[in-house]
Amino acid sequence: MTRGHLARNLLRLAFLCIVASFVLAPMLATVLGGFKTNAEIRTNALGLPAIWNTQFYGSILSDPAFWRYLGNSLVISIGSVVLTLITGAAAAYVFAQIRFFGSRMLFSYVLLGLMFPFATAILPLFIKVRDMGLLDTWWAVILPQTAFSLSLAILLFRTFFAQLPKELFEAAYIDGCGYVRFFWRFTLPLSAPILATVGTFVFVQSWNNFLLPLVVLNSREVFTWPLGMMQFRGEYVTQWNLTLAFVTLTILPAIVFFLAAQKYIVAGLTGGAVKG
């Protein structure tokens, strides 16, 4: 290894460490903050606790409301993932395998959803959800999240489906396999990487969504964890140690889900990048 090559590797490593520190430092401060008193958080936010107080984590884990918030978030996130995968994969399969008049224009229209931020539609969404009688229900969050996730999902699915060998469908068609049967029997089983990729993106986005549940959910019985976190914020005092402990415990499922699907995410994002 030459000296120049070694220097480039060291610079690359130093740059990656700096970038990683911007992500890991706030996470580390959040985890450690759950062991500190409010006074210590103000004076020593990034350092190790002088005394490791575990009662803050213990009080949250023993609170039934915490598990209710976590369960609501889990149901909503899984529901959004399932609906997005089914509808997005089916729509993308049509765009990738079937040629019909106006398909390109319709596909471009679907992709327009990527241009609009979620917050711009929050008022029409609230009115529509109210008119449908879905306020204070899981569906009030699941259906809008699915709708706004479809544009990216269809784009990723279509790119991946277009790379599947055409000879596979031709052989199945000769054996009497139609489009619908081919979709369920061959396309989906071969698309595990992109399914995991889209599912992870939708799950993490739904798990961390705050604005939509805040608008359409009013009962604590259906609160998600971002709304449940507000119980530690009073008019004059904020219990930062309980808040940080609550955040630490609630982001663990999303981190575990992401790490479990990391291998498939890489395969899914690179699977349709190069024609083979």
C-alpha positions as CSV (number, residue, x, y, z in Angstrom):
1,M,0.0,0.0,0.0
2,T,1.5,3.3,-1.0
3,R,1.8,6.3,1.3
4,G,-0.8,8.3,-0.8
5,H,-3.3,5.5,-0.7
6,L,-2.9,5.2,3.1
7,A,-3.4,8.9,3.5
8,R,-6.6,8.8,1.5
9,N,-7.9,6.0,3.6
10,L,-7.1,7.9,6.8
11,L,-8.8,11.0,5.5
12,R,-11.9,9.0,4.5
13,L,-12.0,7.3,7.9
14,A,-11.7,10.6,9.7
15,F,-14.5,12.1,7.6
16,L,-16.8,9.1,8.3
17,C,-16.0,9.4,12.0
18,I,-16.9,13.0,12.0
19,V,-20.2,12.3,10.2
20,A,-21.0,9.4,12.5
21,S,-20.4,11.6,15.6
22,F,-23.2,14.0,14.5
23,V,-25.6,11.0,14.7
24,L,-24.1,9.0,17.6
25,A,-23.5,12.0,20.0
26,P,-27.2,13.0,20.3
27,M,-28.2,9.3,20.7
28,L,-25.6,8.8,23.4
29,A,-26.8,12.0,25.2
30,T,-30.4,10.7,25.0
31,V,-29.5,7.3,26.5
32,L,-27.3,8.8,29.3
33,G,-29.9,11.5,30.0
34,G,-32.3,8.9,31.2
35,F,-29.9,8.1,34.1
36,K,-29.4,11.7,35.2
37,T,-31.4,14.1,37.3
38,N,-32.7,17.3,35.6
39,A,-30.1,19.4,37.3
40,E,-27.3,17.2,36.0
41,I,-28.7,17.2,32.5
42,R,-28.4,21.0,32.5
43,T,-24.8,21.0,33.7
44,N,-23.4,17.9,32.2
45,A,-25.5,16.9,29.1
46,L,-22.9,14.8,27.3
47,G,-20.9,13.4,30.2
48,L,-21.4,10.2,32.1
49,P,-23.8,10.4,35.1
50,A,-22.3,10.9,38.5
51,I,-24.8,8.4,39.9
52,W,-26.6,5.9,37.6
53,N,-30.2,6.4,38.5
54,T,-32.2,3.5,37.0
55,Q,-35.6,4.6,38.6
56,F,-36.4,6.8,35.6
57,Y,-36.2,3.9,33.1
58,G,-38.0,1.6,35.7
59,S,-40.9,4.0,36.2
60,I,-41.5,4.1,32.5
61,L,-41.3,0.4,32.0
62,S,-43.7,-0.2,34.9
63,D,-46.2,2.3,33.5
64,P,-49.1,0.6,31.5
65,A,-49.6,3.7,29.5
66,F,-46.1,3.3,28.0
67,W,-46.9,-0.2,26.7
68,R,-50.3,1.1,25.3
69,Y,-48.5,3.9,23.4
70,L,-46.0,1.4,22.1
71,G,-48.7,-1.0,21.1
72,N,-50.6,1.7,19.2
73,S,-47.5,2.7,17.3
74,L,-46.7,-0.9,16.5
75,V,-50.2,-1.5,15.1
76,I,-50.2,1.7,13.1
77,S,-46.7,1.1,11.7
78,I,-47.3,-2.5,10.8
79,G,-50.7,-1.6,9.2
80,S,-49.0,1.1,7.1
81,V,-46.3,-1.2,6.0
82,V,-48.7,-4.0,5.0
83,L,-51.0,-1.7,3.0
84,T,-48.1,0.1,1.4
85,L,-46.4,-3.1,0.3
86,I,-49.5,-4.7,-1.1
87,T,-50.9,-1.7,-3.0
88,G,-47.4,-0.3,-4.0
89,A,-46.1,-3.6,-5.3
90,A,-49.3,-4.3,-7.2
91,A,-49.3,-0.9,-8.9
92,A,-45.6,-1.0,-9.7
93,Y,-46.0,-4.5,-11.2
94,V,-48.6,-3.1,-13.6
95,F,-46.3,-0.3,-14.6
96,A,-43.3,-2.6,-15.0
97,Q,-44.9,-5.5,-16.8
98,I,-48.0,-4.2,-18.7
99,R,-47.9,-1.7,-21.5
100,F,-51.1,0.3,-21.9
101,F,-52.1,3.7,-23.2
102,G,-51.2,6.5,-20.8
103,S,-49.0,4.4,-18.5
104,R,-46.1,6.8,-18.6
105,M,-48.3,9.8,-17.9
106,L,-50.1,8.0,-15.1
107,F,-46.7,6.9,-13.6
108,S,-45.5,10.5,-13.8
109,Y,-48.7,11.6,-12.1
110,V,-48.1,9.1,-9.2
111,L,-44.6,10.4,-8.8
112,L,-45.9,13.9,-8.2
113,G,-46.5,12.8,-4.7
114,L,-42.8,13.0,-4.0
115,M,-42.9,16.8,-4.6
116,F,-45.4,17.7,-1.9
117,P,-44.4,17.7,1.8
118,F,-46.8,15.9,4.2
119,A,-47.5,19.1,6.2
120,T,-49.1,20.9,3.2
121,A,-52.0,18.4,3.1
122,I,-52.6,18.2,6.8
123,L,-55.8,20.4,6.8
124,P,-57.5,18.6,3.9
125,L,-56.5,15.3,5.5
126,F,-58.1,16.3,8.7
127,I,-61.3,17.3,7.0
128,K,-61.5,14.1,5.0
129,V,-60.7,11.9,8.0
130,R,-63.4,13.7,10.0
131,D,-66.0,13.3,7.2
132,M,-65.2,9.6,7.0
133,G,-65.8,9.3,10.8
134,L,-62.3,7.9,11.4
135,L,-61.1,10.4,14.0
136,D,-59.5,8.8,17.1
137,T,-59.0,5.5,15.3
138,W,-55.9,3.8,14.0
139,W,-57.2,4.1,10.5
140,A,-57.0,7.9,10.7
141,V,-53.2,7.5,10.7
142,I,-52.7,4.3,8.7
143,L,-54.6,5.4,5.6
144,P,-53.0,8.8,5.1
145,Q,-49.5,7.4,5.8
146,T,-50.1,4.7,3.3
147,A,-51.2,7.2,0.6
148,F,-48.2,9.4,1.1
149,S,-45.8,6.4,1.1
150,L,-47.0,5.0,-2.2
151,S,-45.1,7.4,-4.5
152,L,-41.7,6.3,-3.3
153,A,-42.8,2.7,-2.9
154,I,-44.0,2.5,-6.5
155,L,-40.9,4.1,-7.8
156,L,-38.6,1.6,-6.0
157,F,-40.8,-1.4,-6.8
158,R,-41.1,-0.5,-10.5
159,T,-37.3,-0.1,-10.8
160,F,-36.7,-3.5,-9.2
161,F,-39.5,-5.3,-11.1
162,A,-38.2,-4.0,-14.4
163,Q,-34.9,-5.9,-13.8
164,L,-36.5,-9.3,-13.4
165,P,-35.8,-11.6,-16.4
166,K,-38.5,-11.4,-19.1
167,E,-37.8,-15.0,-20.0
168,L,-39.2,-16.1,-16.6
169,F,-42.6,-14.6,-17.3
170,E,-42.6,-15.9,-20.9
171,A,-41.9,-19.4,-19.7
172,A,-44.6,-19.1,-17.0
173,Y,-47.1,-17.7,-19.5
174,I,-46.5,-20.6,-21.8
175,D,-47.4,-22.9,-18.9
176,G,-50.7,-21.0,-18.5
177,C,-49.6,-18.6,-15.7
178,G,-51.4,-15.3,-15.9
179,Y,-50.3,-11.9,-14.7
180,V,-51.9,-12.1,-11.3
181,R,-50.7,-15.6,-10.5
182,F,-47.2,-14.7,-11.7
183,F,-47.2,-11.7,-9.4
184,W,-48.0,-13.8,-6.3
185,R,-46.1,-16.9,-7.2
186,F,-42.9,-15.5,-8.7
187,T,-42.5,-11.7,-8.5
188,L,-43.1,-11.3,-4.8
189,P,-40.9,-14.2,-3.6
190,L,-38.1,-12.9,-5.8
191,S,-38.5,-9.4,-4.4
192,A,-37.6,-9.9,-0.8
193,P,-34.8,-7.2,-0.8
194,I,-37.0,-4.4,-2.2
195,L,-39.9,-5.5,0.0
196,A,-37.6,-5.2,3.1
197,T,-36.3,-1.8,1.8
198,V,-39.7,-0.2,1.3
199,G,-41.1,-1.8,4.5
200,T,-38.2,-0.4,6.6
201,F,-38.6,3.1,5.2
202,V,-42.4,3.1,5.8
203,F,-42.1,1.5,9.3
204,V,-39.5,4.1,10.5
205,Q,-41.4,7.0,9.0
206,S,-44.6,5.8,10.6
207,W,-43.0,5.0,13.9
208,N,-41.6,8.6,14.2
209,N,-44.6,10.4,12.8
210,F,-45.8,13.2,15.1
211,L,-47.8,15.7,13.1
212,L,-50.6,13.5,11.8
213,P,-51.3,11.6,15.1
214,L,-51.3,15.0,16.8
215,V,-54.1,16.3,14.5
216,V,-56.3,13.2,14.2
217,L,-56.0,11.6,17.6
218,N,-57.5,13.1,20.7
219,S,-58.0,10.2,23.1
220,R,-55.0,8.9,25.1
221,E,-56.3,5.4,24.5
222,V,-55.0,5.6,20.8
223,F,-52.0,7.9,21.3
224,T,-48.8,6.8,19.6
225,W,-45.5,7.1,21.5
226,P,-44.6,10.6,20.1
227,L,-47.8,11.9,21.6
228,G,-47.3,9.9,24.8
229,M,-44.0,11.6,25.3
230,M,-45.8,14.9,25.9
231,Q,-47.1,13.7,29.2
232,F,-43.7,14.7,30.8
233,R,-43.9,18.2,29.6
234,G,-45.8,20.5,31.9
235,E,-46.7,24.2,31.8
236,Y,-43.8,25.3,33.9
237,V,-41.5,22.2,34.3
238,T,-40.3,19.6,31.8
239,Q,-39.1,16.3,33.2
240,W,-36.2,15.9,30.8
241,N,-34.8,12.7,32.4
242,L,-38.1,10.9,32.0
243,T,-38.5,12.3,28.5
244,L,-35.1,11.1,27.4
245,A,-35.6,7.7,29.0
246,F,-39.0,7.4,27.2
247,V,-37.4,8.3,23.8
248,T,-34.6,5.8,24.3
249,L,-37.0,3.0,25.0
250,T,-39.3,3.8,22.1
251,I,-36.7,4.2,19.4
252,L,-35.2,0.8,20.2
253,P,-37.8,-1.1,18.1
254,A,-37.1,1.0,15.0
255,I,-33.4,0.6,15.4
256,V,-33.7,-3.2,15.8
257,F,-36.0,-3.4,12.8
258,F,-33.6,-1.3,10.7
259,L,-30.6,-3.4,11.7
260,A,-32.4,-6.7,11.0
261,A,-33.3,-5.5,7.5
262,Q,-30.0,-3.7,6.7
263,K,-28.7,-6.5,4.4
264,Y,-31.9,-6.5,2.4
265,I,-32.0,-2.7,2.2
266,V,-28.6,-2.6,0.5
267,A,-29.6,-5.3,-1.9
268,G,-32.9,-3.7,-2.6
269,L,-31.5,-0.2,-3.3
270,T,-28.7,-1.6,-5.6
271,G,-30.7,-4.4,-7.2
272,G,-32.3,-2.1,-9.8
273,A,-29.3,0.2,-10.3
274,V,-27.6,-1.8,-13.0
275,K,-29.1,-3.8,-15.8
276,G,-27.9,-7.4,-15.8
